[in-house]
Amino acid sequence: MNYELCKSLKDAGFPLHRSVGCPDDGCCVCGACGSEPCEPTLPELIEACGAGFKLFSHTEGYVALREAEKIERFYDTPEEAVARLWLALNKHEDT
């Protein structure tokens, strides 16, 4: 998962775990603090999205959808596809 996506999850309130050695102000999303980045795992992302979505693999990449949504784009990894779905499902919580 790239830095921007992981930071977007953190900023949107996704419960990222803190790796040993990360700064006290939160999660190290890029590994710059000397420890492994504490990006979420695929099972953590799936659990956070809840029931009612599907993850598809295609020759173009991965997509995660709820019900009959239109496919906007494919992503390189299943983690990125599910993370983008979580962000879309939780965008109203920022307002």
C-alpha positions in Angstrom: 0.0 0.0 0.0 1.4 3.4 -0.8 2.0 6.2 1.6 -0.8 8.4 0.4 -3.5 5.7 0.7 -2.3 4.6 4.1 -2.2 8.3 5.3 -5.7 8.8 3.9 -7.0 5.8 5.9 -5.3 7.2 9.0 -6.7 10.7 8.5 -10.2 9.3 7.9 -10.1 7.4 11.2 -9.3 3.9 10.2 -8.0 2.1 13.3 -4.3 1.5 12.3 -2.2 -0.4 14.8 1.0 1.2 16.1 4.3 -0.5 15.4 7.0 -0.7 18.0 9.2 2.4 17.6 6.6 4.6 15.9 6.2 8.1 17.2 3.8 8.9 19.9 1.7 11.1 17.7 0.3 8.1 15.8 1.0 5.5 13.3 4.1 5.5 11.1 2.5 5.0 7.7 5.7 5.1 5.7 8.3 3.3 7.8 10.4 6.5 8.2 10.5 6.0 12.0 12.7 2.9 11.5 10.0 0.3 12.0 7.7 -1.4 9.5 4.8 0.7 8.3 1.7 -0.2 10.2 -0.6 -0.5 7.2 -3.8 -2.5 7.6 -3.9 -6.1 6.5 -6.5 -7.4 4.0 -8.5 -9.2 6.8 -8.6 -5.9 8.8 -9.8 -4.0 5.8 -12.5 -6.6 5.0 -13.7 -6.6 8.6 -13.9 -2.8 8.7 -16.0 -2.7 5.5 -18.6 -5.1 7.0 -20.8 -7.4 5.2 -22.3 -6.9 1.8 -19.4 -6.2 -0.5 -17.5 -8.3 -3.0 -13.9 -8.3 -4.0 -13.2 -9.2 -7.7 -10.0 -10.2 -9.4 -9.7 -9.4 -13.1 -6.9 -9.3 -15.6 -6.9 -5.5 -15.1 -6.5 -5.7 -11.3 -8.8 -5.8 -8.3 -12.0 -4.0 -7.5 -14.2 -4.0 -4.3 -17.9 -3.2 -4.7 -21.0 -2.9 -2.6 -24.1 -4.4 -4.4 -24.4 -3.3 -8.0 -22.1 -0.2 -8.0 -20.5 0.8 -11.2 -16.8 -0.2 -11.6 -14.8 3.1 -11.5 -11.4 1.6 -11.8 -9.2 -1.4 -11.0 -6.4 -1.4 -8.4 -3.1 -3.3 -8.3 -3.7 -5.1 -5.0 -6.8 -6.4 -3.2 -5.7 -4.3 -0.1 -5.8 -1.1 -2.2 -9.3 -2.0 -3.6 -10.8 -2.7 -0.2 -9.1 0.3 1.3 -10.6 2.5 -1.4 -14.0 1.0 -0.7 -13.6 1.7 3.0 -12.7 5.3 2.3 -15.8 5.7 0.0 -18.1 4.1 2.6 -16.7 6.4 5.3 -16.4 9.7 3.5 -19.6 11.1 5.1 -18.2 10.7 8.6 -15.7 13.6 8.0 -18.5 16.2 7.7 
